[in-house]
Amino acid sequence: MTATTDLDRTVNFTIPARHARGRLARLGPVLGEILAAHAYPAPIERLLAEALTLTALLGSMLKDAGGQLTLQAQAQGGIVSLMVCDYKGGELRGYVQFDADRLVELGENPSLYALFNQGYLAVTFDQATTGERYQGIVPLDGGSLADAAEAYFDQSEQIPTLIRLGVGHDAAGNCIGGGLFLQHLPEGEEGGERLHARETHPEWEHIEALGATIGADELADPAIPLETLVWRLFNEEEVRVLGGADLVRGCRCDPDYIGSVLAKFTAEDRADMAEDGIITVDCAFCAKKFPIAVETLS
């Protein structure tokens, strides 16, 4: 019997009678490709795996096919100075800037506070069709990225939200990330009056309690289909499982785009950036180097 490997996709679902919606995401090979570009130490690998899983959960909420979700965590004086992930049309990318020497002093399982110190999380939704941008910023003062993301929805949208993230490894040692996202919708309709969108509403308390029973090991187990997780959690409810999104690694750097950016600089600036007539640009996301001849820029 062939083992199930349910990876690199999201699945959406609703629980109409409880005025709730949710989604599950699980990352495998996509996660491996992104992490392999930098050979991160274990604590940073785990942090970025959680962040990319969260990015997949939030990004797949976009109804605008050309829209983009950006997750940025930043700190002053933290061991991690910057972490950026984004989602666009099912494509994921991300990277972390950190102090490797200071990281060694923290051991194998540093807390979020130990990594960021006084940091913040910015969540930005860019709508391609309308050109609108929505951004919320919350402090990284909870115990996890999931806590910070829940605070974002509580402060920015006043919608009760539950987020769970799990990171593990398969039998071959490959990193697997999984996540659950649940929200209580007012009267079951997006955009309606938020008469029932409060954390103490019994409908939400029930769904939140069920969702909180999921374990990190289940979320990150590729042998458990995502639909099976939905039924396990809400087997006594009427659940409608909807479509989802396939996930791929997507870095949008290429020589033509980089050349168009460099061409906006003055000739003097380009000369200062060049060495032997070549400007070498490093992509922080995929770690590739792009040598661009100055003479080709106009």
Sequence and secondary structure as in RCSB ss.txt:
>XXXX:A:sequence
MTATTDLDRTVNFTIPARHARGRLARLGPVLGEILAAHAYPAPIERLLAEALTLTALLGSMLKDAGGQLTLQAQA
QGGIVSLMVCDYKGGELRGYVQFDADRLVELGENPSLYALFNQGYLAVTFDQATTGERYQGIVPLDGGSLADAAE
AYFDQSEQIPTLIRLGVGHDAAGNCIGGGLFLQHLPEGEEGGERLHARETHPEWEHIEALGATIGADELADPAIP
LETLVWRLFNEEEVRVLGGADLVRGCRCDPDYIGSVLAKFTAEDRADMAEDGIITVDCAFCAKKFPIAVETLS
>XXXX:A:secstr
       SEEEEEEEGGGTEEEEEEEESHHHHHHHHTTT  HHHHHHHHHHHHHHHHHHTT  STT EEEEEEEE
SSSSEEEEEEEEETTEEEEEEEE HHHHHTT SS  HHHHHSSEEEEEEEE TTT  EEEEEEES SSSHHHHHH
HHHHHHT   EEEEEEEEE TT  EEEEEEEEEE GGG TTS  SS STT HHHHHHHHHHTT  HHHHT TTS 
HHHHHHHHTTTS  EE    B EE     HHHHHHHHTTS HHHHHHH BTTEEEEE TTT  EEEEEGGG  
